[in-house]
Amino acid sequence: MKKIVALFIGLTIFGLGCESTNFSEEIKTIDSLLVELDTIDLMQRRIDTTGFSQSSQTFTENITYVQRTFTDREDTMSKDIAVLMSDYRSLKKPSKGFLGKYQRTREEITFAKNQLADLRHDLQNNLLDSNLVDKMLEDEIKAVDEIKNSVENLQISSDFTRSKREELEPRIDSLIQVLKQDEP
């Protein structure tokens, strides 16, 4: 019972402290940004990264095999095969550095959440000058927008790469099978 009374008193004092802040509107903005970051965080966690490393390795092996086979045979590719390989190579750019970008964005989300929580605490306790608060809040809004754009770009890159691989890899696999059958 004493713990409940102590908790009630603590919450009441905390509540009174929140009411005496000079920055209630700014705190609402921060709360809104934190909710938006939670949504962005969820959006990023839904990006499937499990098979990405394996897909990149398969991509490299396939490209290497086809190029080596034509080089070893001292043969040239037909126009159809060259177009197919060009389309397949287009997957390299969106894949390059994907996992690193994903991890950096994870870190940016965590950092932004911590920054906003610290700023919220300082505002609740009237620890900052109002001129400084406007600039800080503006910077945090920009940071959240940049993180959102990064996550959206990761999603687009992931979706494009997955879709294009689903379209091209069966054709590449068939080409490789034909090339293997023609090996001496």
N, C-alpha and C positions, 0 to 999 in steps of 0.2 A: 504494500500500500504506500509506503514511504517513497518507493521508486516512482510510482504513478504520480504522486503529488509533486515530487521533484521534477519529473518530466513536464507536467502541466505548467509549473512555475517557469521552467526554462523556456518552454514554447511561448508562454505569455510574454516573457521578457523579450524574447526574440521577435515576436510579433509586434511588440511596441517599438522595438528598434527599427523594424522595417517601415513602420508607419511614419517615422520621423525622418526619413531620408528626403533629400532635396532632389532626388533623381528617379522618382517613381516611373515616369514615362520612359526614361532610358533603360530602366530595369525591365520594363515590359518588352522593349525592343530586343534586349539581350535574351530574354526568355523565348521570344519568337525565333531568334537566330539559333538558339540551342535546339529548339524543336526542328527547325529546318536542317540543322546538322545531323540530328538523329535520323531524319528522313534520307538525307544524302548518304549517311553511314549504311543504312539498310539497303539503299540502292546499290552501293558498291559491294556489299557483302553478297548480293544476289548475282554478281558477275561471276560466271563459272571460270575458275582458274585451274581447276584440278587437272584437266587434260592438256593444258596449254604447253607445258614443257615437253610433254611427249609428242604433241603435234608439231612443235618446232623441230624436234629431233628427227621425226619422220620426214618433214619437209626437206631438211638438209640432206638426209640420206637419199631421198628420191632424186633431188636435183643433181647431187654428186654422181649417182649411179647413171642417170641418163647422159649427163655430159661426158663422163668417163667412157661409157660404151661407144658413143659416137666418135670420141677422140681416138680410142683404141682401134676402132674400125677404119679410121681415117675416112669417115663418111660424113656427108652433110645431112642435116635434117630436112625433111620435106617441109613445105610451107605450113601444112596443118599441124605438124608436130612443133614447129618453131612458135606458132601462135599459141598453142596449148602451153608450151613451156613459158612463154612470156606472160600469159595469164597467171600461171602458177607462181612465177617469180613475183608477181604483184602482191602476193601474200607476205612477202618478207618485210616490207616496210611497216605495215600495221602490227606485225608480230614483234619486230625488233624493239627490245626494251620494255615490252608490255608489262612483264612481271615487276620490273624495277619501278615503273611508273605507278603500278598498282600499290606497291608497298609504300612509295613516297606519299601517295595520296592518303593511305591509311594513317601515316604519321602526321600529315597535315590536319586531318580530321581530329585526331587526338589532341594535337597542339592547340587547335582553334577552340575546342571544347574547354581545355584548361585555361586558355586566355580569357574566354568569356566568363567562366566561373570566377576567376580572380577579379575581373573587372566588376562583375556583379557584386562580389563581396565588398570591394572598395566603395562602390556606389551606395550600397546598403548602409555603410558606415560613414558616409560623407568624407571619405579620405582624399578625394581628388578635387582639383579646381575645375569649375564648370567649363572653362575654355578648353582645357585639356580633354575633358570628357567627350566633347563633340568630335574632336579630331580622332580620338581613340575609337569611338563608336563607328565613325566613318571608315576607319581602317579595317575594323572587324567585319563590317558589312561587305567591303570589297574582298576580304579574305574568304568569306563564306561563298560569295559569288564565284570566285576563282576556283575554289574547291568543287563547287557544284559543276562548273564547266569541265573540270578535269575528270570528274566521275562520268559525266555524260559522254565525253570523248572516249573514255575507256570502254563504256558500254557500246558505243557505236563501233569502235575498233574491234571489240570482241564479237559483236553480232556479224559484222562484215566478214571477218576472218573465218568464223565458223560457217557461215552460209557459203562463202566462196570455196572453202575446203570441201564441204559436202558436195558441191557441184563438180569440182575439178579432180579430187583425189581418186574417185573410181576410174576416171579416164587415165590418170597418171598410172594407177595400179595396172590397168589393162596394157598400157604402153610398156611398162616394165616387164610384164609377163611375156609379151611378144618379143621383147628384146632378149629376154632370158632363153626363150625357145630357140632363137636364132644364134645363140652362142655356140662356138665350136666345141 
